[in-house]
Amino acid sequence: MRAIALASTLLLIACGGSAPARTQYLLRSQTPEGSVRVDLPARIGLGRVVVAPYLDQSGIVMETAVNEVTPARNHTWAEPLDDATLIFLRAELSTALGEEVGFDPSDRSLWKYTVEVFIEQLHGTMAGQAVLVASYRIAPRGGAAPSGYRFSRSAPLASEGYSGLVDAEAGLLRDLASAIAGSIREQP
C-alpha cells in the first residue's frame, strides 16, 4: 500500500510541473510595405545559401565556452535556417541594390552575376554578443573567374534574451547583405 501511495505521489509531482513555453523565431527582413514593378529576369541572382552543419538544426545556438556550443531547446527557428537566410538575404540585397534579386535556379543562365553564400558562424555568446562569420562569392555569367570575399563581424545585443539575439543576428545579416551589394557594385 505504501509503494502505491509513493508511486502516486511521485506521479502527481512529475505531472504537476509545467514544461517551459517553446518560442519559435522568424528571420525576416524589414522591407517596406507596398507593391512595386519587378523587372524580370533579374540581373543578379542569389544561388545557394548554406549554413554550417552545427547551425543546421532548429535550436538557436549559443557558444557557452570556447569551441563549445549549445542549441536552445525552447527557443527555436520557425523554419530551416538555410531557407530563412536565403529569403532574408534576397530581400535585403534587393533593397540595398535597388533592384530585384532573383532566386529561381531556372533563371540562372540569365543572371549577369550569381552570388553564393556560406554562413560559417551565426550564434550568440555568453558575453552578450552575436557573431556572424561568412564567405561569399560573386560569379559573373560566361565562366569568368568568381570573386571571393570573407565577412566577419560581431555586435552586442540591444536587449536581453533570445529575441535580442535574433534581432542582433538579423542586423549582422543585414550588414552582410550590404557588404555583398558593395562587392557587386565593384564588379566590372
C-alpha positions in Angstrom: 0.0 0.0 0.0 2.9 2.4 0.8 4.5 1.6 -2.5 1.3 2.5 -4.4 0.9 5.8 -2.4 4.6 6.7 -3.0 4.2 5.9 -6.7 1.0 8.0 -6.9 2.7 10.9 -5.2 5.7 10.8 -7.5 3.5 10.6 -10.5 1.5 13.7 -9.3 4.7 15.6 -8.7 6.1 14.7 -12.1 2.9 15.7 -13.9 2.4 18.9 -11.8 5.4 20.7 -13.2 4.7 22.5 -16.5 7.2 22.4 -19.3 8.7 25.8 -20.3 7.0 27.5 -23.1 8.5 27.0 -26.6 9.2 30.1 -28.6 9.8 30.0 -32.4 11.5 32.9 -34.2 11.3 34.0 -37.8 14.2 35.6 -39.6 12.5 38.3 -41.7 13.7 41.4 -43.5 12.2 44.8 -42.6 11.3 45.6 -46.2 8.8 48.4 -46.7 5.2 47.5 -47.5 3.8 48.1 -50.9 3.9 46.8 -54.4 6.5 47.7 -57.0 7.1 46.6 -60.5 9.8 44.0 -60.8 11.9 43.7 -64.0 12.4 40.1 -64.9 14.6 38.3 -65.5 16.7 39.5 -62.6 20.2 40.8 -63.4 21.6 39.4 -60.2 20.7 36.1 -58.6 21.2 34.6 -55.2 22.2 31.0 -55.7 23.0 28.7 -52.8 23.0 29.9 -49.2 24.5 27.2 -47.0 24.8 27.2 -43.2 27.5 25.3 -41.3 26.4 21.9 -40.1 26.3 23.0 -36.4 23.6 25.5 -37.4 21.6 23.0 -39.4 19.1 22.3 -36.6 16.1 24.1 -35.1 17.6 25.4 -31.8 19.1 28.8 -31.7 22.8 28.3 -31.0 24.8 29.8 -28.1 28.6 29.5 -27.7 28.8 28.5 -24.0 32.6 28.2 -23.8 35.5 28.5 -26.3 34.7 26.0 -29.1 31.6 24.7 -27.3 28.1 25.4 -28.5 24.7 24.5 -27.2 21.4 24.7 -29.2 18.4 26.1 -27.2 15.6 23.6 -26.6 12.8 26.0 -26.2 14.0 28.9 -28.4 14.0 27.6 -32.0 13.9 28.8 -35.6 10.4 28.5 -37.1 12.0 27.2 -40.4 15.3 25.8 -41.6 18.0 28.4 -41.2 19.4 28.0 -44.7 16.0 28.7 -46.2 15.4 31.6 -43.8 18.8 33.2 -44.5 18.2 32.9 -48.3 14.8 34.7 -48.0 16.3 37.3 -45.7 19.5 38.0 -47.8 17.5 38.1 -51.0 15.1 40.8 -49.6 18.0 42.8 -48.1 20.1 42.6 -51.3 17.1 43.7 -53.4 16.7 46.7 -51.1 20.4 47.6 -51.0 20.8 47.3 -54.8 17.5 48.9 -55.7 16.6 46.1 -58.0 15.1 42.6 -57.7 17.5 39.8 -56.9 16.5 36.5 -58.4 16.4 33.2 -56.7 14.9 30.8 -59.2 17.6 28.3 -60.4 15.9 28.0 -63.8 16.8 31.7 -64.5 20.4 31.2 -63.5 21.7 31.4 -67.1 20.1 34.8 -67.5 21.8 36.4 -64.4 24.7 38.6 -65.0 26.1 37.7 -61.6 25.4 34.8 -59.3 26.0 35.2 -55.5 26.6 32.2 -53.3 26.9 32.5 -49.5 28.3 30.1 -46.8 27.4 31.0 -43.2 30.3 29.6 -41.1 29.2 31.0 -37.8 25.9 32.6 -36.6 25.4 32.3 -32.8 25.3 34.2 -29.6 28.0 34.3 -26.9 27.7 34.3 -23.1 29.3 37.8 -23.2 26.1 39.1 -24.8 27.4 39.3 -28.4 26.0 38.0 -31.7 28.6 36.6 -34.1 28.5 36.2 -37.9 31.3 34.8 -40.0 30.5 34.2 -43.6 32.2 33.8 -47.0 30.6 34.6 -50.3 31.5 34.6 -53.9 30.2 36.5 -56.9 30.4 34.6 -60.2 29.9 36.5 -63.5 28.0 34.9 -66.3 30.1 33.3 -69.0 32.5 31.3 -66.9 34.8 34.1 -65.8 36.6 33.5 -62.5 34.4 34.3 -59.5 35.5 36.8 -56.8 35.7 35.5 -53.3 35.1 37.5 -50.0 35.1 37.0 -46.3 32.9 38.8 -43.8 33.3 38.6 -40.0 31.5 40.8 -37.5 30.0 40.7 -34.0 27.5 43.0 -32.4 26.3 43.5 -28.8 22.7 42.5 -28.0 20.5 45.6 -27.7 18.1 43.7 -25.4 18.4 40.5 -23.3 17.3 37.1 -24.2 16.8 35.1 -27.4 14.7 37.8 -29.0 17.6 40.2 -28.5 19.9 37.6 -30.0 17.7 37.1 -33.1 17.5 40.9 -33.6 21.3 41.2 -33.4 21.8 38.3 -35.8 19.3 39.9 -38.3 21.3 43.1 -38.0 24.5 41.3 -38.8 22.9 39.5 -41.8 21.7 43.0 -42.9 25.4 44.2 -42.7 26.4 41.1 -44.8 23.8 41.9 -47.5 25.2 45.5 -47.6 28.7 44.2 -48.0 27.6 41.9 -50.8 25.8 44.7 -52.5 29.0 46.8 -52.3 31.0 44.0 -53.8 28.6 43.6 -56.6 28.8 47.3 -57.4 32.6 46.9 -57.7 32.3 44.2 -60.3 33.4 45.1 -63.9 
